[in-house]
Amino acid sequence: MKKLMDSSSLRWLTPLGALSYVLSSPLIADEFSPPKLKHSYTDFGGVGLIQMPSARMMPEGEFSAAATNNDEYLHYTATLQLFPWLEATIRYTQVHDLLYSSDPGFSGKTKYTDKSMDAKVRLIEESYWLPELSVGFRDFGGTGLFDGEFVAASKHIGPVDLTLGVGWGYLGNRANLAGDKSLSVDCGRDTVTQGRGGLVNGERFFSGCVSLFGGMEYQTPHEPLRLKVEYDGNDYNSDFPSTRGGIDMTPATPWNFGLVYGLTDWADLRLSYERGDTFTAGITMATNLSSLKPNWVDQPRPSYQPVDRKKELTDKEWNELTSEVAQVAGYNELTIYHDDDAVIIEGEPVKYRDPNEAHHRAALALANSGIDANRYHIIDTAHHQPMQETVINANAFKRVADNDYPDSNFKDASYTKGSTVEGHNTKSSINEPFYYGFSPVLQQSIGGSENFYLYAVGVSADASYELGSNWRASGSLYANLFDNYDKYKYTVPPDGTDLKRVRTLSRQYYDQFLRVDNLQLTHFDRFQDSIYTQAYGGYLEAMFAGVGTELMYRPFGKNWAIGADINYVIQRDPDSTFGLFTEERHLDEQTGRYYSVQTGTFTGHATLYWQPKFWSLIDNTLLKASAGQYLTEDIGITLDYSKQFDSGVTAGAFITKTNLSAEEFGEGSYTKGFYVSIPLDLMTVKPSRERATISWLPLQRDGGQMLNRKYHLYDTTDIRSPWNTKPSK
């Protein structure tokens, strides 16, 4: 342990001086310092006590996945701290003693499954005098099994975190503050269930029974162990097992007791004794998506080794320079021009998310070649279309490479713009028109009636061939390795609709071991500086073939863009490799029921893309708003909102509402989902600009379904105002 002061110093130190010294000295933790309390999660997900929430938030980017089980419920939860002030939770709950529906042929032995979402917003951050104050909404977008609202305040006192709150609905059914229990078990709120789920009923907010709740979390001297005690605001008389299944859940006591034990830095074991008669156990696994860092094994930048200047290089030297730039800077389809006093590089960056890293490496290779030039121009392309141009002053770059002044930086010698310089004197090029690769594929659906988790795991073999500077032929062959989609027996369920089966025919498509997912010809082009287009035709995705086009207006460096696509598609016949459905009406031989498919329709959307910059509370977010016609010919709008963390990991959610009523749509009421997009260079040892996306759909239905196009011009033009290719901070 470091010695702060010797004994002779203490003889003359006055009380005021001692205080000044302590306040100005660094705090040094040692083996005698008490462990710091790390907040933990509730049974329902979200930071809090045991059943009840608290006002606390985790650090931005904290992500947790948990499972919690007791006699009545099995909760699966995922919680994400989207912003320092906003916590979001999605939850699947299986009710042990009840089936998915009253129709045994539909649900089989699948347990009743509830899907719900929670949100908590911090209003006041804790200060010396004031507690942390938050307002929250539990199950605001589900069927209402657990819906309730709360206001909670939390305050640290040493190793103890105290919480006091007021709950409404499910969180307040004890009604110790307000509410008439003679009206109903939930004081007239009707918290049992609402409709087909998925709808937000604002009229129920802050209504029904009102109860006081509270408790504390205590960090013991043994760092892994935390203890909890709470006064529960719920009396459990309105819980679904009680109202639907007749199970007596009346608590013997309003007090719940629990412990949290840290198994590792990323996993907690939770045990509790609740209601005086119920044991609950759970496990939480967590990581912080914002703090993830790449861990590359990459070749270092070339060292700056200037040679004598020369007006021209030999053909061999130009070819060697082109190969070096492609290798060290990470470019494909690379061409080098030499015009007057400028060297121009044109190519597609494929290696580094940070364009400055690629440009710096390319400039070093040019400087080391000895070519006499005043400027280096680097034109970044995508599908051979120019996206941006970086101009580097050769003399200024020499000073940066020589570290000629303090804090020299590559940006001191360069600037980037949207316009392009066209090279006329081609010196060397590398063109490899044929590309191929393999990638794993996971198709999944959670919370369905047939089985809680439906999945298909396979491998996709992808290939493309460049036909000149504008045309690309591409294809994907999918091999289905294993799945459980044989349990997916959706035809027209008890809550069903007569919509055309555009997505719920998934089972038939996964019956085949090999499937041609994509086989299309695409033409890319650019008009003026900011207008990009593509036109395509062929087998566009696993379920649809057709033709289409997309137009994108993407001004350079702007935080917005506008795009539109229009497509004419026909549904593919899953019983043949290249066949299409010609008859709309079909008979399901297993059930004897008729269903309809799509034999030809127009689908397309106009989309606004916007990265807000006006408010720091919503920094690093992207809003996409799309309006148009969907595959089952319903018309509506899709809102997609995503947050990107410092690591580059993106978490997002989307909802689609069309002119279909909840009854026409079926269970779920409308389409919605969540996704996480992860830069591959966080998971591999090599730098990469590629990403992997994992998505969750509460239910797969036919309304509000878009065409899964292979190329999207917003992604293609990303470098003009980076989102997917932002470097880690």
N, C-alpha and C positions, 0 to 999 in steps of 0.2 A: 504494500500500500504506500502511495506517495506521501512523503512527509511535507505538510503544508508550511509549518512554521516550527522553529526550534524553541526550546523553553526560554531562552534569554529574550526572545522577541516578545513573549507573552508578558514579561514583567512590566513593560512600558505601554502596552496596548490598552487604551482607555475603552470603556464600554461603547462609546460612540465610534471610536476607531475600529473596534471589533466588528460592529455592525456594518460599517462601510467596507471593511475588508471582505466580509462574507458575501455582501451583495455584489462586490466587484470581482470576486474570484470565481473561476469555473466550478460547476458542481461536478464532483467526481464520485461516481458510483463505486461501491466496494462491496465486499461480502457481508457488511453489516447494514447496508441500505435495504429498506423494505422493498419487496417487489411492487411494481406498479400495476394497478388494476387495468386489465384488458377486458372491455365489455364483451358480453356474450349474447347468444340468441335465444329467442323464445321457442316454444313448441311449434308455433305457427310460422317460424321464420321472422326475420326482422329483429333488431336489437331490442332487448328488454329483459323482463324478469323471467317468469315461468310460462304462465298463460297470458299475462298482461304485458303490454308494451311499456317502454320508457321513452324519455325524450332524446335519448342518446343516438348519435350517428357514428358510423365507422369512418376511417379515412377514405377520401375519394378513390374510387376504383376497387374497393374491397368487394370481393365476390365470394359467396358461400353457397354450398349445396348441402342439404341436410335431410335426414330421415328420422322420424319420430313415431313411436308406436306405443299404444296402450290398449285397453280392452275394447274401446269403441272405435278409435280412429288410427289410421296410418297416414301420416303427413309426409309428402315429398315437397321440399321447398328449395327455391333458389332466390337469393337476395343479392342485390347489387346496389352499391352506393354510387349512384349516377353522378351526383354533384355533392359537394360538402354539405349541402342543405337538403338533399332529396334522396330518400331511400325507397327502392322499389322491390316488391316481392311477388313472385308467382308461385302458386301452390296447387298441387294435386292431392286430394284427400280421398282415401278409400274408407268407406264405412263397413266395418267387418261383418255386421249381421244383416245387411240388406243387399239385394241384387241390383244390377244396373237399371233394369226396368222390370215391369210386371209381366213382360212377355218372355218366357223362358227360352223360346226359340231364337230370340234376338240377342239376349244378354248371356245366355248359358249360365255358367258359374261365375261370371265376372262380377266383382263387387261394385256396389254403387260408387261412382267416381265423381267427385266435385272438382271443378276447376275455378280458381279464384285469383284475384290480384289485390295487392295491398300497396299503399303509398303513405309515406310519412314525410312531412315538411317541417324543417326547423325554422321557428319564428325568431327566437332569441338564443344567441350563443352564450354559454355560461361565462360569467365574470366573477370578480371577487365577491360581489354582493348578490348578484342575480343568478337564479338557476337557469339551466338550459330549458327552453320551452319549445314544444313541438305539437303539431296537430296531425292526426292520422286518420286513414280510412282503411278499414279491413274488409276484404271481399266486396269491393265496390263495383266490380264488373262481372260477378258470377251469378249463381242462382240464388244467393242470399242465405246460404246455410250459416255463415259466420259473419254476416255483414254488421258492421258497427263503426262508430266513430269515437275519437277520444282526443282529449287535450291533456298533456302530461308535462310535468316539471321534474327535473332531476338535478341533484346537487351533490358534489363530492364533499365529504367530511373525512379527511384522512383516508384510511383504506376502505371506507364505506361509501357506496353510492346510493343515495336515497331517492325514491320516486314517489310522487303523489299525483294522481290523475283523476279525471272524470270521464266516464264512459257512457256511450249511448248504444242502444241495440244490443248485440251479442255481448258487448263488453260491459253493459250496464243492467243486465236483466235481474240482478239482485234488487234493484230499485230502492236502494237505501237513501237516495236523495230525492227522487221524484218518480212518479209513474203509478198508474192504477192497475194493479195486478188482477183486479176483478174483471177487467175488460178482456184480458187474455193473458197467457203466460208471458207475453212480451209487451204488455201494456198497450195493445192495439197496433203495434208496428207491423205485425205479420212478417217476422223474420224467417219463417220456415223455408220458403222457396218463392222464386218469382219467375214465371214464364219458362222460356227455353234457355235461359242463361245468357250471359254476355251483355246484357243491357244494364246501363247505369241509371238507377232510379234516384234522382236527386231529391225527390219529394220525401224520401225516407230518411235523408241525412238528418242527424241530430234530433231524432224523434223516438218515441217509445220510452222504455224504462231508462232511468238515469241513475248511475251508481258511482260512488267513490271507490277507488282502488288505490293500492300503493304497496310498497315493499322496499327491500334493499338488497344489494349485492355486495358481498364482503370478500375482499381479497385477503386470504389467510397468509401467515408468514411463509407457508410452503407455497412457492410460486405457482405450481400447476393447479392448485386447488382454490376454487371460489365457491362460496356458499350463498344461497338465495332463500329468501322468505317473502311471501307476498300475501296480501289480502285480496281475494278474487272478487271482481265485480259482477261475475256471472253466476246464476243459480242453476243453470243447465236444464231447466224445465222446458226450454224451447228448442233444445238440441234435436237434430234430425233423428237420431236413434230413439229418442223419447217420443216425439210426435208421430213419426212414421212407424217405428218398430215396437212401440210400447215398452221400451226398456227404461227402468227407473234409474235416473242419473242424479237424483237429489243428493247434494253433497252433505256429508256428515259434519263438515266444518268449512268455513270460507277461507281457511288458511292452507296454503300450499308451501311445501318445503323442497328444496332442491340443491344439487351440487353440480358444478362443472369442473371437469378434470382435463387439463391439457395433456393429451397423449404425445403430441409433437407441437412444433410451431404452427402447423397447419391443420390440426385435427383436435377437436374437443369431444369428450364423452359427457353426455348430460343424463343425469338421473334425478327423478323427483317423485315425491309422494303427494298426490293431489286429492282434494275433496275429502280427505280422511279415509279413502277406501280404494284409491287407484294408484298403481305404480306406472310410471312412464319412463321410457328410455329412448335416447336418441344420440345421434352422432352428427357433428358438423365438420365439414372440411372447407377450408377457406384459403384464398390467395388474393393478392392485390394485382389487378390487371394493369394498373397504372405504372407500377414500379418494375415490371418485367423488362429485362435488358437483353439485347442480342449478345451471344457469346460465340463469335466467329473464329474460325481458323482460316484466315485469309492472308494472301500474300501482301506484304507491305507496299506502300506507294513507291514508285521508282525514285531513287535518289536523284537530286539535281546535279547533272554532270555536263555542263555546257562545253561545247566544242567550237571550233572555228566556224564562223558564219559562211554559208555558201548559197549562191543564187538558185541552185537547182540540185536535186537529188537524182541519182540513177534510178532506173526502173526497179532494180533489186532493192535499193534503199527505200523507195516508196512502198513497195510490197511489204518489206519488213516493218516499216512504220505502221502500216495499216493493221498488220497482224498484232503488233504490240498494243496499239490503241484498243483493238477489239478485246484483247485478253485482259489487260490491266485495268481498263475503264469499264468493261462489261457492255459491249455494243454488238448487236446483230445487224445484218444488212447494211454494212458500213461502206461508205464511199468517201474518198478524200480528193478535194479539188485544190488547185493552186492558181490563184488569179492575182496578178500584179503583186501587191505587197501583203496579201492575205492568204492564209491556209484555211480551208473550209472542210469541216467534218460533218457528214450527214449520216445518221444512223439511229437505230432504235435501242434505247437503254433497257437492259434486262437484268442488271445485277444489283445496283445500289438504289435504295429508297431515297437517299440524299443526293440530289443531282449535283450539288457542289463537289461531292466526293468523286463522282465520275468525271466531271469537268476538270477538276484539279489534276487527276491522274492523266487525263488526255493531254492537258496543257504541258505537263512534265515530259511526256513522250515527245511532243512536238518540239519543245525547247531543246531536248537532248539530241534531236535529230540534226541540229545545226542549220536547218532551213532558215534563210533570211526572210523574215516576215515581221510586219509591224502589228498585225492583228491575227488572232485565231478566232474563227467563227465555229461554234458547235451547234448544229441544228438537230434537235431531238425530234424523232419521228415516231409515229405509230401506224402500222400498216402502210408504210411508205408515205404517209401524209405528214407534212411539217406541223409541229405543235408549238415549239418555241425556239428562240435563237439566243445563245449566250455569246457575247462579244468580249474577248479578253485582250487587253492591251499587252503586247509582248514585253515591252520595256518595264511596265509596272509589274508584270508577273515575275520578271527576273529579280526585281527587288524583293518581292514576297518570297520567292524560292531561296534567295540568299539570306533571308531574315535580316534585311538591310536596316530595319528600324523596329522599335519595340511594338509588340502586339500586331505584327504584320498578319494579314488575313487574305485569303484568296479573293474574297468579295471586294477588297480594295482595288483589284485589278480587272474586275469584270462587271458586266451588267447584263440583264436578260430582258428580252422584248418578245413581242408576238410576231412581228414581221420577219420575213426570211430573206436571206441573200442566196441567190441561185448561182451555183458554181458552173463554170463553162469549160474549164480545163481539167478534165478528169485525169487523175494520176494513178489511182489504184482503188480497187473495191473488193469486198468480200460479200458474195451473194450465195447463201445456202437456201434455196427455195423450199426444201423439204424439211419439215419438222415432225417429230413424233414424241410421244411420252406416255407414261402410265400413271394413273392416280387412283387411290381408293375412293369408293363412293358409299355413303351411308344415306339411305332413305328411311325416315322414321316418322311415326305418328304416336302421340302420347295421349292417354286418357280416353281411348275409344271403347265402344261397348263390347266388341268381340274379344279384346285383350287389352290390358292396360298399356302395353308397349308393343307396337308393331314396327318391324324393322326389315330392311333388306340391305345386305352387305355385298358389295361387288367390286369389280375392277373395271375401270374405263381405259381403253386404249384410244388415244387421240392423235390425229395426224392432220397436217395441212400442207398445201403446196401453193407457192406464190406463182401466179400467172402474170408476170409483168408487175408494174408498180401499182396497179389498181385492183387486180382480181385475185381472189384467194378461194381455193377449193379446200373444204375441211370436212372431217368426218369423225365420229366417235362410235366405237363398238363396245358395248357393255356386256360383261360376263357376270351373271348373278351367281354368287358363291353359296349363300344360304340366307334364308328369310323365314318369317312366320306369317307371311301374307295369306297363306292358305286359311287362316282363321278369320280373314277379313271377308265377311259375308254380307256386306252392305248391298242391298238391292233397293227396296223401298221400305225403310224401317217404320215402326209404329208412328214416329213423328214425321214421317217422310213427305217428300214433295214429288212433283212430276217434272223436275228440271232435267235437262239433258245431262247425261252422265259424262261430264268432261274430265273429272278428276277421280271420281269414286270408282272408276274401273281399274284402279291400280293393281288389284289382285291379278287380273288377267294378263297385264303386261309383265308381271314378275313370274309368271308361270314358265316363261321361256328362259333357258340357260343363257343363250346369246341373243342380243337385241341390238339393232342399229339405232342408236339414239339420235344421231345427227349425220346428215349427208347433204351439204349445201354448197352453193356457189355464191360468193359475196363480192360486190363491187364497192370499193371505198373511194371517196373523192372529197375535195375541199374547194370551196368557192370563196374568193376574197381571203380575208385573214381569219375570220371567225366562224364561218359556216361550213359544217361538215355533214356528209351524207353517207349512207350505205343503202344498197339495194340487194336483196337476197331471195333465193328460191331453193326449194328442195324439201328434204325431211328435216324440219326445223327443231324438233324435239322428240322425245320418246312417244308422245301421244298425238302429235299433229304435224301435218305437212302443209306446204303452201308457199306463198310469195309475200313479200313485204318490203317496206322501205322505212327509213328513219332519217329525220332532219334535225340537226342540233346547231343552235346558235350559242357559242361559247366564247365570249370576249376574254382576251388574255388578262390574267391577273384579277378578274372580277370574282366576287363571291356569289354569283348567280349565273344561271344558264337556263335556256328554254329548249325543249325538245318535243318532237311529235313523231309517232310511228303509226302506220296503218298496215294491216295484214289481212289477207284472205286465206283462210285455213280450212282443212278438212281433217276429221279425226281418223287416225290410223287404225287399221284392223289388227288387234293384238295376235290374231291367229295366223298372220302371214308376215313375212319380213318387210315387204314393200307395199302391201295392199292397203286400200283405203275403204272406209265404210261407204257403201252406196245406198243402203236402206237405213232410214232413220229409226224405225221401230224394230225392236228385237225382243225375243223371249228368253228369259233366264230359265234354263231347264231344271236347275236345282230347286227353284222356288215356284216355278210356274207363273211368275209375274213378268209383265212387259216393262221395258225401259226404252228410253230414247237416247240417241247419240247425235253428234254434230256432223252433218254431211256437207256443210259448207256455210261459212259466215264470215263477216268482216269483224275484226277486233282491232283495237288500237287506242292510244291515249296521247293526250297532250300533257306534258309534265314540266313543272317549275322546280328547279333545284336552287336551294338557298342555304348558304352558310352564314348565319347571323353573326354580325360583328358589333352590334350596337350596345350589348349588355354583357358585362363580364360574368354574370351569374350563369349564362348559357354559352360560354365560350366552347369552341371545338365541337360544334353540333352541326348537323345537316338535316334539313327538312326537304322532303320530296313530296309534292302534291300532284297526283295524276288523276285526270278525269277522262272518261271514255266508256267504250263498250267492252265487256268481258266475254269469255268464251261461251258461256251459256246464254249470251245475248241480253244479259242484264246490264243496266247502265248506272254508273255511279262514280265514286271518287275513292282513291286510296291515299292515305296519309302515312308516310314513313318518316320516323324521327329517330336519329341515331346520335350517339355521343362517342367521341374518340378520346381515348386517354393518352397520356404522355408516351406510352410504349408503342402506340399505333393500333392497339386493340380497339375495335369498335363494337359497341353494343347498341342494338336498335330494336324497335318495335313498330309494327304496322297494323293498321286497321283498314278494312274496305267496307264501305256501306253503299249498297246499290238500291235500285227501286224495288227489290224483293222485300216483302214483309217478313217478319220473323217466322211466320207460319210457312210461307213459301220456301224460305231458306232452310228451315229445319233446326235441329239442335245446334245451339251456339249463337243463333240469331244473325250473325254476320261473320265474315272472315277476319281473322286476326292471327298474329304470330309474333315470335321473338327470334332474334338471331345474334350471334357473336361472330365477328370476323377477325381472324388472327393473322398477322403477318408471318409468313413462313420462316423468316429469318430469326424469329424468336424461338423457333423449335428446331432449327437445323444449325449446322456448323458452318454453313456457307451463306453469304449475303444473297438476298433475293428480293424481287419486287412483287412476288406472287403472294396470294392470301388463301387461307382456308376458312370456309364459312360453315358454321353449325347452326341449324335453325330448329325451332320448336313450333309446331302447330297444335293448338289444343284439340282441334278437330279438323279432319279433311272433308270438306263438303264441296259442292259444285258451284255455288254462287260466288261471285267476286274473284274468279280465277283468271290470272293473266297468262299469256303465252310466254313460255320460257325461252326467250331468244338467246342465241349463242353469244352475240356481240351486242354491247350497249355503248353508244357513242359517248355517254357521260364518263364511263370507265376508260374508253379509248383515249379521250382527250383530257384525262385526269391531270397530266403534268401542267396544263395551262393554269390551274388553280388547285394545287394538290389536296387530295383527301385520302384516297386509298394508298398513295405513295408518300405520305408525310413521313419524314424520318423520325426516329425516336428522339425524345428530348433527354 
